[in-house]
Amino acid sequence: MPITSIGDMSANFQSMRQTGQIKSQLQTLSLELSTGQKSDLTTHLRGDTSELNALDRELAVLDGFDQTTVELARFLSRSQIQLDAANMIRNDLASALIIINDETLAPDVDRAVAGARSDFTTMVNLFNGRDGDRSLFAGRTVDSDALADAEDMLADMVTAIGGATDAATIEAAVSNWFDDPAGGFVTMGYLGDTGADLSRKISATETLTLDMRADDPGIKEVLKGAAMAAIADVLAPTLTRVDQAQLARAGADTLLASSTEFVQLQSRIGENEERIVLAQTNQTAQRTSFSLARNDIALADPFATATLLQDMQRQLELQFATTARMSQLSLVNYL
């Protein structure tokens, strides 16, 4: 019968190709043995990847929620820090003003109302705090300050007060400046959004509402109390010591009364922080469940993989031995 033979160049090429294939399979098996997963899942699953794709989608959704909850947790934490600082100032200022009365000496009154003016500015700066490039207390208007400059607001209050020099009229004017629904604080003081509260989904079934804005009644009352005493410093040249003292006391009363609403705001933020922690806990459990299910689908049997790896190693050794033997052939040996 006829014998089909191939040339030396062709034989060399076939040998190199076989060696390359064996090396490639060795690398694949080594990777599967180290990772514990099949490298070609489509082939492993015989083309039916629907369950695997569904699990990957669920994990991708959880990745998105993870990022959202981390950002919101940081945002809320930063808001609480600002509110805690403002509340400490509120307490200290109220304590300093409550002891002022009609008999208090002028230097002590001056010092108290000057402190109120400084604290009012500090509070405004705290409520203009930011988390990165996002305003904390401006609602949906995240790219601008929540409040106007403190001195600008005091100047606008002076305009609203007009030429009044008695404490009762000034107190009423400042109070109206903050409470007027069509002017004052609403139009000039608060610069943030006044529409619907900002909301973010933190899970497939839960949405978080962010309602901590600088026009919140708790924040507004704190600012009103500080401004009532601060305005006594702004108008000091035109006021008597007694009128200044009465404005200081009125500011203290407002600051003390604002405690309930201010703490309620902090409590709502705290509740949102708890909801985020719970959502993160649930998502961690879901991620574990989905990841285990995915690993089961993509699992490479370590014993079978190790056996195939040993077979490929033997094939490679045999291929090298065969190649070496053929390279030693000569015409004399052949004959």
VENFEN-V328889 format. One record per backbone hydrogen bond with DSSP energy under -1.0 kcal/mol. CO is the residue of the C=O (numbers start at 1). NH is the residue of the N-H. E is the energy in kcal/mol with one decimal. If there is no record, write none. Layout:
co = [CO/CO]
nh = [NH/NH]
e = [E/E]
This chain:
co = [7/8/9/10/11/12/13/14/15/16/17/18/19/20/21/22/23/24/25/26/27/28/29/30/31/32/36/40/41/42/43/45/47/49/50/51/52/53/54/55/56/57/58/59/60/61/62/63/64/65/66/67/68/69/70/71/72/73/74/75/76/77/78/79/80/81/82/83/84/85/86/87/88/89/90/91/92/93/94/97/101/105/106/107/108/109/110/111/112/113/114/115/116/117/118/119/120/121/122/123/126/129/131/134/137/138/138/140/142/146/149/150/151/152/153/154/155/156/157/158/161/166/167/168/169/170/171/172/173/174/175/176/177/183/184/184/185/189/198/200/206/206/208/211/213/216/217/218/219/220/221/222/223/224/225/226/227/230/230/231/235/240/241/242/243/244/245/246/247/248/249/250/251/252/253/254/256/258/259/260/261/262/263/264/265/266/267/268/269/270/271/272/273/274/275/276/277/278/279/280/281/282/283/284/285/286/287/288/289/290/291/292/293/294/298/301/302/303/304/305/306/307/308/309/310/311/312/313/314/315/316/317/318/319/320/321/322/323/326/330/331]
nh = [11/12/13/14/15/16/17/18/19/20/21/22/23/24/25/26/27/28/29/30/31/32/33/34/35/36/300/44/45/47/46/48/49/53/54/55/56/57/58/59/60/61/62/63/64/65/66/67/68/69/70/71/72/73/74/75/76/77/78/79/80/81/82/83/84/85/86/87/88/89/90/91/92/93/94/95/96/97/98/100/104/109/110/111/112/113/114/115/116/117/118/119/120/121/122/123/124/125/126/127/129/136/134/131/214/141/193/142/135/191/153/154/155/156/157/158/159/160/161/162/164/170/171/172/173/174/175/176/177/178/179/180/185/186/188/189/190/148/210/208/202/203/200/213/216/220/221/222/223/224/225/226/227/228/229/230/231/233/234/235/238/244/245/246/247/248/249/250/251/252/253/254/255/256/257/258/259/262/263/264/265/266/267/268/269/270/271/272/273/274/275/276/277/278/279/280/281/282/283/284/285/286/287/288/289/290/291/292/293/294/295/296/297/298/38/305/306/307/308/309/310/311/312/313/314/315/316/317/318/319/320/321/322/323/324/325/326/327/329/334/335]
e = [-2.3/-2.3/-2.1/-2.5/-2.2/-2.3/-2.5/-2.5/-2.2/-2.4/-2.2/-2.3/-2.4/-2.3/-2.3/-2.3/-2.4/-2.3/-2.7/-2.5/-2.3/-2.4/-2.4/-2.0/-2.6/-2.2/-2.4/-2.2/-2.6/-3.1/-1.4/-1.7/-1.2/-2.9/-2.1/-2.1/-2.3/-2.2/-2.1/-2.3/-2.1/-2.4/-2.1/-1.9/-1.8/-2.2/-2.7/-2.0/-2.1/-2.9/-2.2/-2.2/-2.6/-2.5/-2.0/-2.3/-3.0/-2.3/-2.4/-2.0/-2.5/-2.0/-2.0/-2.5/-2.9/-2.1/-2.3/-2.6/-2.0/-1.8/-2.4/-2.5/-2.5/-3.1/-2.6/-2.2/-2.0/-2.3/-2.3/-1.7/-1.7/-2.1/-3.0/-2.2/-2.0/-2.5/-2.1/-1.9/-1.8/-1.9/-2.0/-2.6/-2.6/-1.7/-2.1/-2.8/-2.3/-2.2/-2.1/-2.6/-1.7/-2.3/-1.5/-2.9/-2.7/-1.6/-2.4/-2.0/-2.7/-3.1/-2.1/-2.2/-2.2/-1.9/-2.0/-2.1/-1.7/-1.9/-2.2/-1.6/-1.3/-2.1/-2.9/-2.1/-2.2/-2.6/-2.4/-2.5/-2.0/-1.5/-1.8/-2.5/-3.0/-1.4/-3.0/-1.1/-3.4/-2.4/-3.7/-3.7/-2.1/-1.4/-2.5/-1.3/-2.0/-2.9/-2.3/-1.5/-2.5/-2.3/-2.3/-2.2/-2.8/-2.2/-1.2/-2.4/-2.6/-1.1/-1.8/-2.5/-2.0/-2.3/-2.4/-2.4/-2.2/-2.2/-2.3/-2.4/-2.4/-2.1/-2.5/-2.1/-2.5/-2.4/-2.2/-1.6/-1.1/-2.3/-2.7/-2.0/-1.7/-1.9/-2.4/-2.1/-1.9/-2.4/-2.5/-2.0/-2.2/-2.0/-2.2/-2.1/-2.1/-2.4/-2.5/-2.8/-2.2/-2.5/-2.5/-2.0/-1.8/-2.4/-2.7/-2.2/-2.1/-2.9/-2.8/-2.2/-2.1/-2.4/-2.6/-2.1/-1.5/-2.5/-2.7/-2.8/-2.3/-2.2/-2.5/-2.3/-2.1/-2.1/-2.5/-2.1/-2.2/-2.4/-2.4/-2.3/-2.6/-2.6/-2.5/-2.3/-2.7/-2.4/-2.4/-2.4/-2.5/-1.8/-1.3/-2.8/-2.8]
